[in-house]
Amino acid sequence: MPRLQILELPEGSDDDRPPFALVIDQVDMTLADALATAIPAGAPFADMATRLGARTVLVFGETIEIPANDLPADEHSIPVTIHVEADTTLFDEQIAKAAHAAARYAGHSSH
């Protein structure tokens, strides 16, 4: 079954977000070749990299290991997972202000 991976690329001075390449490996190359020739320029998937915000899409039949995507393992060789929690304080404040304004507006008759 094909896998999707992200290969981060060096950031340039004019990049507004980190550039990346989409890597699709373990692909049946017969199918990949058929799809590549079946999708004419201008077709919905012809500009897949651009539509995804990627610099390019790389397709391989074999397995491609991207070391940066490897998860560190603990002493039992179990991949270490990292739980990241977003700081939503500012977002929560914005929602509260918007809800308060909406409640004031709903109680105000403009007729």
MARMARDO-923177 format. One line per field, with one value per residue (C-alpha): residue number from 1; residue in one letter; z, y, x. Coordinates in nm, 2 decimals. Each point is the difference from the previous one (the first is absolute). Last residue first. Layout:
% residues N
n NUM ...
res A ...
Z Z ...
Y Y ...
X X ...
***
This chain:
% residues 111
n 111 110 109 108 107 106 105 104 103 102 101 100 99 98 97 96 95 94 93 92 91 90 89 88 87 86 85 84 83 82 81 80 79 78 77 76 75 74 73 72 71 70 69 68 67 66 65 64 63 62 61 60 59 58 57 56 55 54 53 52 51 50 49 48 47 46 45 44 43 42 41 40 39 38 37 36 35 34 33 32 31 30 29 28 27 26 25 24 23 22 21 20 19 18 17 16 15 14 13 12 11 10 9 8 7 6 5 4 3 2 1
res H S S H G A Y R A A A H A A K A I Q E D F L T T D A E V H I T V P I S H E D A P L D N A P I E I T E G F V L V T R A G L R T A M D A F P A G A P I A T A L A D A L T M D V Q D I V L A F P P R D D D S G E P L E L I Q L R P M
Z 1.43 0.12 0.31 0.22 0.19 -0.30 -0.04 0.37 -0.02 -0.32 0.16 0.30 -0.23 -0.21 0.32 0.13 -0.33 -0.01 0.35 -0.08 -0.30 0.21 0.26 -0.26 0.09 -0.21 0.16 -0.14 0.09 -0.12 -0.08 0.07 -0.23 0.20 -0.03 0.37 0.11 -0.17 -0.37 -0.19 -0.28 -0.35 -0.22 0.00 -0.13 -0.32 -0.09 -0.36 -0.06 -0.37 -0.28 0.04 -0.06 0.08 0.01 -0.03 0.17 0.22 0.06 -0.05 -0.31 -0.14 0.05 -0.15 -0.32 -0.23 0.25 -0.13 -0.37 -0.15 -0.15 -0.07 0.26 -0.16 -0.06 0.36 0.12 -0.22 0.12 0.36 -0.05 -0.16 0.27 0.28 0.27 0.31 0.03 -0.03 0.10 0.03 -0.02 0.25 0.04 0.34 -0.01 -0.13 -0.21 -0.15 0.20 -0.09 0.23 -0.05 -0.08 0.22 -0.15 0.09 -0.03 -0.15 -0.02 -0.28 0.09
Y 4.84 -0.04 -0.20 -0.09 -0.33 -0.19 0.26 -0.02 -0.38 0.01 0.24 -0.23 -0.30 0.18 0.11 -0.36 -0.14 0.25 -0.09 -0.37 0.06 0.20 -0.27 -0.28 -0.12 -0.32 -0.33 -0.22 -0.37 -0.16 -0.37 -0.21 -0.30 -0.32 -0.15 -0.11 0.27 0.27 0.06 0.33 0.04 0.00 0.28 0.18 -0.32 -0.01 -0.36 -0.07 -0.34 -0.10 0.09 0.37 0.32 0.35 0.29 0.34 0.34 -0.08 0.24 -0.28 0.17 0.07 -0.36 -0.14 0.21 -0.28 -0.12 0.20 -0.03 0.30 -0.22 -0.34 -0.27 -0.34 -0.01 0.06 -0.23 -0.29 0.05 0.00 -0.31 -0.19 0.14 -0.16 0.26 -0.09 0.37 0.34 0.29 0.34 0.27 0.28 0.37 0.17 0.28 0.36 -0.09 0.30 -0.05 -0.36 -0.29 -0.33 -0.28 -0.22 -0.34 -0.10 -0.35 -0.19 -0.37 -0.23 -0.34
X -3.59 0.36 -0.10 0.30 -0.01 0.14 0.27 0.11 0.00 0.20 0.25 0.04 0.04 0.26 0.19 -0.01 0.12 0.29 0.10 -0.01 0.22 0.25 0.02 0.02 0.35 0.02 0.07 0.26 0.02 0.32 0.03 0.30 0.02 0.03 0.35 -0.01 0.26 -0.22 -0.01 0.04 -0.25 0.14 -0.13 0.34 0.16 -0.21 -0.03 -0.11 -0.16 0.00 -0.24 0.07 -0.20 0.13 -0.25 0.15 0.04 -0.30 -0.29 -0.25 -0.16 0.35 0.11 -0.32 0.02 -0.11 -0.26 -0.30 0.11 0.18 0.28 -0.14 -0.04 0.00 0.38 0.09 -0.28 0.12 0.36 -0.11 -0.21 0.29 0.22 -0.20 0.08 0.20 0.09 -0.18 0.22 -0.15 0.27 0.02 0.05 -0.03 -0.25 0.01 0.31 0.18 0.32 0.02 -0.08 0.19 -0.23 -0.22 -0.07 -0.36 -0.11 -0.29 0.00 -0.13 -0.14
***
